[in-house]
């Protein structure tokens, strides 16, 4: 891929799309034939709707990100395509999806790293260029197919005939979460589980004073080794990639999830926090750390470099040895 330099290429983005159906009336929702809960005991409704795959072929630079491509598609071709993003610099964690089946942030995934060759006879609807930039003539195109060009590629566009095809990238919503629309997953279960573990510093509430009765402003000073125990954990951006990779997590019902446990570990390892035992009690439940199977799939995708699997093991040891 490096040999392509700054030349433009074509890339096909295959999106697993979803459009929800209108909510059912209360009369139907209360039917005696309705399933009361999922096998995991969840009462959360799974959205119903239409699912299909749609391909977009566009021209871009090899080092453009998948987010760049989606923005080009949404701005120039298909405004109905739904996905979530914010900072576009890998700091907010809001654009987590499955890229070729791997939970990844859209803004950090370069197309040259994820494009793969794809067979032409796989049954998917193909999208063809609507026009040749050199001649201005339109090519035959199937109804509903779409093409686009990223802003970076537009400045150095070459004739379509001389533009190599980089491959196909398949996008799907983050696994383990209910889908709201297209690539937008419902992350509320993850946030609710984090709140359940009280993600804030809990001190004894007693104001420390000096010998002359003044407030002790140095009460919470820490040594470098104390800070190092939780500093990396405080970098968690709650993107959900670890939960999307976890084979046990499924919406936060059967397993509280690695994201919530990482947040709990951040405060358990904080020397200023006085609620270590209550925090260990909170995770020592059937759907807490006991549900972790130590697969360690959660460690691979963390964009902040946290070894999530190791933290799960450390929490398991702390619960057993307390």
Secondary structure, DSSP 8 states (H G I E B T S, - for coil): -GGGTT-EEEEEEEEEEEEE-----HHHHT-TTS--S-TT--------EEEEEEEEEEEEETT-BHHHHHHHHHHHT-TT-----SSSSSSS-TTEEEETTEEEEGGG-BHHHH-B---TTSS------S--TTT-------TT-EEEE-HHHHTT---GGG--EEEEEEEE--TTS-EEETTEE--HHHHHHHHHT--S--------B-TTS-B-TTTT---HHHHHTTTTGGG-----HHHHH-SS-STTSS---HHHHHHHHHHHT-TT-S-HHHHHHHH-STTTGGG-----GGGTT-TT---HHHHHHHHHHHHHH-
